[in-house]
Amino acid sequence: MTSRRFKIVSSILICLFLFINSSNAQDTSSDKHIEVALRMIGHQILLSAEDSTSRVLPIVKENNQYRIQFESELVFDPEYLVSTVNRIVKETGITKNYIVEMVHCETTDVIYSFEMTNLAKSDIIPCQGRVQPKSCYNLVFTILEVGDINDEPNLGVYSIIGLFLLVFSTTLFLWKRSNTRNNNPNLIPLGAYYFDKQNTELIIDHQKIELTSKEADLLLLLYNAANTTVERDVILNIVWGDEGDYIGRTVDVFISKLRKKLEFDSKVKIVNVRGVGYKLVMDV
């Protein structure tokens, strides 16, 4: 039973490990999604500058900040920049709270910037009518920590905590159940089973298998002589005594019934020793 408890707890821990890995994979997928959206923005900015040949360079990420770099110098229209960024961000759903900055490559001065959040009256957009001169610019896109993507709560942390609690509670439950059984003198460990000699039943996992009084007496006799052959006459004398309500094949019939009820654990076997009797074979 200890091995069974170990397997259950191990399975839960494996699920927890896979969940954490899955969460990490989702984070990576989210980054890729954001980068694709930002490259779309970069592409539109180049087209608005009548540049259809220059490349948008690889996106550089630092924490929650993404930097779009361009291969060539460009000119940008702030009004077009605001509308383009807002449209693509909305279409791709990457966030609802962000700051956009157009930064000069050499001086690192912020030439133009604006802020968008999903809070009422919090959109900060400066004058948009001044077209900026042709130069080397980087677009810095910062995702704010006000709310999550699509306003959906991030349940990853809570799910991990829940799984840890599940592992703990399952282990505690199995430990308590094991202690309860180990302290009960009427419960006999029998491979994967527990043999309840008082209630004449076998217990495996959550299943209870009823035994007749004779089946219980026979099983207890074989258990007490585990891995040792018990002669047929001894079995008849101890289990049936002077009752006289048996025939020649009575022992064989009851042995067959016990084998059927012990079939869930292949390591517990009742072996026929031809011409002598029967033997319960198990690890003791």
Secondary structure, DSSP 4 states (H G I P E B T S, - for coil): -HHHHHHHHHHHHHHHHHHHHHHHHHHHHHHHHHHHHHHHHHHHHHHHTT-SSSPBPPPEEETTEEEEEBSS-EEE-HHHHHHHHHHHHHHHTS-S-EEEEEEETTT--EEEEEEE-SSTT--B------PEEEE-EEEEEEE-SSS-GGG----HHHHHHHHHHHHHHHHHHHHHHHHHHHT-TTEEEETTEEEETTTTEEEETTEEEE--HHHHHHHHHHHHTTTS-EEHHHHIIIIITT-----TTHHHHHHHHHHHHTTT-TT-EEEEETTTEEEEE---
